[in-house]
Amino acid sequence: MIRLALHGGAGDPAPGAPTDQPEHREALARIAAEGLDWLKQGRSAVDVVERVVELLEDCPLFNAGIGAVLNADGVPELDAAIMDGSSRAGGGVSGVSRTRSPVKLARAVMERSPHVLFAGPGAEAVGRELGLPEVEPGFFVIAERVRQLEQARKTGSIVLDHDAAFGTVGAVARDAQGHLAAATSTGGLTNKRPGRVGDSPILGAGTYADDRSAAVSCTGTGECFIRAAAGFQIHARISYAGQDLKSAAQAALDDVREQNGRGGLIAIDRDGNVELPFNSHLMYRAWVGADGVVRVGLGPD
């Protein structure tokens, strides 16, 4: 009954841009295969989602960790969260620029502090106190993100993940013991105002896990996922309304759409069902269902 799903963002590519990108497919497949191997070894769902998201943070193809987008000051501001469905323990960090792995810091907050969410310099200080590796902010910056920021400055726009079909990364898993977990990590929006926080580090919005219902990780227009309380809404629809995962996930995404939000989510429920709905043209995703095979999708294929 082990299950795994991961995403690398959702959105609408620019006119004429390629909609099938082999390098993204290869990265998703490779990372999913490692996550699956960990699950087969009996590793916990929390271990697996942390590892999968850490690998996605290290891949410059996605908007998290190395390759994250830049804010209006030209600085990467990174957010992440993780949640353990067996205990509903969770940790989140927002606005970090020096922590080598935001998702590892989020887990440290969950397991090694009495709190749930830290932001900015306070989050960085926690990482230092707990001995997590630090880097200079430039470690995360790649040329493509500098170019995107320059273009956004010229037009005076704040570019959402989905405008470029690159974005937030996340993972959800069900381990051999039946426990669920979710993790999400992001660089947010190109040219965003410094200090802006999206849905990714907020438990119940972009990240949620509860063994009684499902594990969820979202990507897209963060403000709309926050207002919809998308992650918790799926839990509530399953737990209180008796809906199945497919209906609950689609209803939550419909709520996001009603607020002019675009994007998608990945979810696994307590029974091992996997859903990956999105309302944009693309969502970079990989998953392992009942057949134990790693599958990858970009568009509606």
Secondary structure, 3 states (H helix, E strand, C coil): CCEEEEEEEEECCCCCCCCCCHHHHHHHHHHHHHHHHHHHCCCCHHHHHHHHHHHHHCCCCCCCCCCCCCCCCCCCCEEEEEEECCCCEEEEEEEECCECCHHHHHHHHHHHCCCCEEEHHHHHHHHHHCCCCECCHHHHCCHHHHHHHHHHHHHCCCECHHHHCCCCEEEEEECCCCCEEEEEEECCCECCCCCCCCCCCCECCCEEECCCCEEEEEEECHHHHHHHCHHHHHHHHHHCCCCCHHHHHHHHHHHHHHCCCCEEEEEEECCCCEECCECCCEEEEEEECCCCCEEEECCCC
